[in-house]
Amino acid sequence: MKSADTLKPYIGALVVTVIAWFAFTLPDHPDAVALNAFARLPLEWALMMLLLLAVPRSLRRPIGLLCGLVLLLILFLKTADIGTQAAFQRPFNPYLDIKMLADGWNLISGTVGTLAAFAAVAAALLGLSAILMLFLWAARRLTEIGRPARSWLVLSLVAITLLGGIAIVLDAPRVEARMPSYLNKRLTLVIRSVQDMHVFETALSRGEGPRNGAGLFGRVKDKDFVLIFVESYGRSALEDPRYASITRPRLASVQAEIERAGLVSASAWVTAPTVGGLSWLAHGTLLSGLWVDSQARYDRLMISQQPSLNRLFAEAGWKSIAAMPAITMEWPEAAYYGYRQILAAADLDYQGKPFNWVTMPDQYTLSAFERLGRAPARAAGERVMAEVALISSHAPWTPVARLIDWDAVGDGSIFNAQAESGDPPRVVWADPERVRAQYIQTIDYSLETLGSYMARFGEDTVFVILGDHQPAAIITGPNASRAVPIHVVSADRDLVARFEREGFLPGMRPETQTREWPMNEMRPVLIDLFSQP
């Protein structure tokens, strides 16, 4: 028993070392996570050990708690960084991202299931709590080391700190003191985010573009305008060799199909404000004409007087419709856009089974939009301006839907067999190559569906189709472009030619050198080209 008590201080020293070493050397990017990443000497570890050993007895408990909380904060920030880098290719921003916890939960639970998501979150919280409790126990035991051993350990740590400092000055590899810089950058990021909101407030007060739709869009006064966002349809789908062999022939097939129906097209690129998710930021950016690259900006936009493109069309005489199959809860933001009719998931009346997180296949969304939105409007002699979100190409990309005869779509129950086909997400996501293969199959399905839809329902209609953002890095690889394709399709050849004169390339396939606009700058292009005589 005595022997065990004698060992406890040394066990404590070992545990403190392991936890602190892991926290200080853990990379903050998923691509950097590897065993050799931990083969470094973090001087913060030596300084923390010195602090725990040198403080007076009366301060040991609060100092131990403080050190434990600091380590917990660092672990939280780094794991959050790994998550946001993997999903959105950017570091975690506490000021902006805390607001998106509910959206993150919806995505994760929809991908892996509520029970699995709850288990993962609970395991993470319990794990962090266990680490903190273990550290506090170990720190308390560390301070019980006897005087001779304590003196030797303190001297050793002082020597390590001094030699490590010299090594850093000499730029020696594998010796570092990154934490002050890491935490300072995070604080700077938060400060800049607060400042950015002031900049955005100024942009909102100044306004962007026309304040009212009266007199606009005369060039398309006899046409419907259907704006379609395609989930995760990014530049990589067209240019990455892993996907181009599928997507480029598909676009050529779509072009041939719509041309047989008397439609012409032109294509270009736009730069999305987000990547990997947060589609609503792209919607807000294009429709407001302002750069909306954070949830804070989006929330502020939703209570502003900046008129959306939807509202301008409504004020000019169009019936503004939203077809949003991903909206399954209350949607107060809809008030900003000024829709006259909202077809959320429940309103689309889909009677089939969901495709995991995806509530319904794209073909059903478009069929229901025609039946519930456009057909009644046309019967009443109204023109339609519609915003449609297609989500079949949303993660987890399983199962993959298939195009059927439009007359067979009905209430959607015909898709049940498709919804029950294929492997579940946990099987697909066990293999990154399988994930990529499934992703491009869903993009191929969405494009095939769009080609068939436009050829069938494209009379007296202008279509603008674009991706909302690039998919996550697991699909694109690191440092991919943030551009997405944009296509304009219509039977009005003169109107499409206007886009070509602005820099669009004829046809459905933009090339590498085709012009690229920031997404917010596409709004004035649409207003001008749709309004000029």
Order of alpha helices (4+ residues) and beta strands (2+ residues): alpha-beta-alpha-alpha-alpha-alpha-alpha-alpha-beta-alpha-beta-alpha-alpha-beta-alpha-alpha-alpha-beta-alpha-beta-alpha-alpha-beta-alpha-alpha-alpha-beta-alpha-beta-alpha-beta-beta-alpha
